[in-house]
């Protein structure tokens, strides 16, 4: 399989989450992209440390999210 020639950026707040809750379709969509080896980057306007946000996203999504993502 040829590697993708694109990446996906997701705004966490209001796009994949609404308040403390994840939008239902976000989890399988992000898992599928990661499984297909599509580079995924998350952006947020919160003041949470990248390492803490990565741990939180990893726990909810069930995949490893690195702080640099």
Rosetta blueprint (number, residue, H / E / L):
1 X L
2 X L
3 X L
4 X L
5 X L
6 X L
7 X E
8 X E
9 X E
10 X E
11 X E
12 X L
13 X E
14 X L
15 X L
16 X L
17 X E
18 X E
19 X L
20 X L
21 X E
22 X E
23 X L
24 X H
25 X H
26 X H
27 X H
28 X H
29 X H
30 X H
31 X H
32 X H
33 X H
34 X H
35 X H
36 X L
37 X L
38 X L
39 X E
40 X E
41 X E
42 X E
43 X E
44 X L
45 X L
46 X L
47 X L
48 X L
49 X L
50 X H
51 X H
52 X H
53 X H
54 X H
55 X H
56 X H
57 X H
58 X H
59 X H
60 X H
61 X H
62 X L
63 X L
64 X L
65 X L
66 X L
67 X L
68 X L
69 X L
